[in-house]
């Protein structure tokens, strides 16, 4: 496998900018998820890495070689599409082995490698069945097998689980990650599903209007969102934002919210009076009779072991994840306590994070 390095990648279609000056590195054997909504530039980025689209500007390196303008067939990559792209008139064995046949690999070696991959994907019992009659999960395994059998330098996957139902998708998420661990493949995976990205990826690049808003581990993008966009896109429910106006001095460890002083990590810069937002995840809010922030229960969503409680603060509603054993009534006045070590502070106009919880060796940007 190989490292993928992207430098200042840009792609325009006429006046429309699909990808704006993206730079990142996928280390050898790493699993990267390109995450974002439809139209954010993630598939265009993947297609440029694959050689299916040529960049307007920038460079693409694969295993140290500049492949920016190489044809797709000269890049030694395997592409797995959302719609499988299988040959319906072939059986499973022939579908998996076709890339090797096209390369002129001897028949005995093709048979050996196809059966090896089939065992790896646990589809060796259906090798002689036509693909047209297979369930979605098995067809996806066949598509993966056809990609893996070539032993390429890297795998590129464009929402390969998008057509599967929820049950199959959960199974395939687990199997894809296990497969990645077994073959130590360098993988770039496009998805709009944050749960897929968080479950499988070593690193996540979150895209918005062609820009990479944040590049980091799942833990970093969840705990240290670099922008309000990232904080809102990652998490279910997403991060709460409590808006206020004012300035905060360097070294200050508190902000005023609804007349209450809320402790926050000390700032490393002065913030001039402006529109700010305090960010807090639902699981970092506790219902506390003596809590400094007061509100009334707006609604509650039962989830089994927990419940999501929406609390009306008067000018906005925030959500807390609490034990389902807590009995609450609509309209009940409650107090809230925030975990001060897990708060984030954002500048509303730019959306950028001013201050987030800091872990040793971890930063956002």
Buried (B, 14 or more C-beta within 10 A) or exposed (E): BBBBBBBEBBBBEEEEBBBBBBEBBBBBBBBBBBBBEEEBBBBBBBBBBBBBBEBBBBBBBBBEBEBBEBEBEEBBBBBBBBEBEBEEEBBBBBBBBBBBEEEEBEEEEBBEBBBBBBEBBEBBEBBEBBBEEBEBBBBBBBBBBBBBBBBBBBBBBBBBBBBBEEEBBBBBBEBBBEBBEEBEBBBBBBBBBBEBBBBBBBBBBBBBBBBBBBBBBBEBBBBBBBBBBBBBBBBEBBBBBBEBEEEBEEEEEEBEBBEBEBBBBBBEEEBEEBEBBBBBBBBBBBBEEEBBBBBBBBEBEEEEEBBBBBBBBEEBBBBBBBEEEEEBEEEEEBBBBBBBEBBBBBBBEEBBBBBBBBEEEBEBE
